Amino acid sequence: MKQNNYQKNQKWLAIGLLVTIITLGVGLIVLPLISLGLDYREIRRDHIFNLRRYKNILKKKSVLTHNFKILSKKYSEQNYFYTSETIALASAELQSAITAVIIDAGGQITRKSSSSKKLEDNFTRIIIDVNMTVAIESLRNILYEIETMTPLVIINHIRIKSGVKKRNIKTRKLESNNQLTVNFKASSFVGVQ
């Protein structure tokens, strides 16, 4: 009878060990594989979603390319920006245009200098600092001509002072000479094509 009980206990012990080994095998091998499969399934869904999105974007590519060409053509036709090969050439063009406007209106340039500043999106701002003496009547014409130029020119930081008063030799009083001293900064942009 002891032998029988011993064999039953051995049998149950063997079954318990077998169940434990199977449970460990499932826990150590099968469950990580199932978890890994679920992870791969989620990754696959993400890739399928991205693939569909990219296909939709590629469908729109020809329309976007066409629209970009139209915008580029309009940009080049408007001539709002200087398109010189270098910033120095664009600055020289701006200086000569402003000089011509001032001299044609009867003004006199006392000093001019230029500088440039790099901006975002491949644009560079060129700035011309101008000091001039001009008659009151001519100032409005000069400013109008500069503001309506193409390529686009913007006048910033304008400072107007009355001209130097001269003393009359006979009366010894100060008299105005109808001249103004004008200081301004004109800026424009150089665009990269």
Residue pairs with C-beta under 8 A, 6 or more apart in sequence:
75 191
76 83
76 193
79 150
79 151
80 150
80 151
80 152
80 189
81 123
81 151
81 152
81 188
81 189
81 190
81 191
82 90
82 93
82 94
82 126
82 151
82 188
82 189
82 190
82 191
83 190
83 191
83 193
84 90
84 93
84 190
87 116
87 124
87 126
87 190
90 124
90 126
90 188
90 190
91 114
91 116
91 126
91 128
94 114
94 126
94 128
94 153
94 186
94 188
95 112
95 114
95 128
97 149
97 153
98 112
98 128
98 130
98 146
98 153
98 186
99 109
99 112
101 142
101 145
101 146
101 149
102 108
102 109
102 130
102 132
102 134
102 142
103 109
105 134
105 138
105 141
105 142
105 145
106 134
106 135
106 138
107 132
107 133
107 134
107 135
107 138
107 139
107 142
107 182
108 132
108 133
108 134
109 130
109 131
109 132
110 131
110 132
110 133
110 181
111 129
111 130
111 131
112 128
112 129
112 130
112 131
113 128
113 129
114 126
114 127
114 128
114 129
115 126
115 127
115 129
116 124
116 125
116 126
116 127
116 190
117 124
117 125
117 127
118 124
119 125
119 189
122 191
122 192
123 189
123 190
123 191
123 192
124 189
124 190
125 187
125 188
125 189
125 190
126 187
126 188
126 189
126 190
127 156
127 185
127 186
127 187
128 185
128 186
128 187
129 183
129 184
129 185
130 182
130 183
130 184
130 185
130 186
131 181
131 182
131 183
132 181
132 182
133 163
133 179
133 180
133 181
133 182
134 142
134 179
134 180
134 182
135 178
135 179
135 180
136 178
136 180
139 160
139 180
139 182
143 155
143 158
146 153
146 155
146 186
147 153
147 154
147 155
151 188
151 189
152 188
152 189
153 186
153 187
153 188
154 186
154 187
154 188
155 184
155 185
155 186
156 184
156 185
156 186
156 187
157 183
157 184
157 185
158 182
158 183
158 184
158 185
159 182
159 183
159 184
160 180
160 181
160 182
160 183
161 180
161 181
161 182
161 183
162 176
162 180
162 181
163 176
163 177
163 178
163 179
163 180
163 181
164 177
164 179
164 181
165 174
165 175
165 176
165 177
166 174
166 175
166 177
167 173
167 174
167 175
168 174
168 175
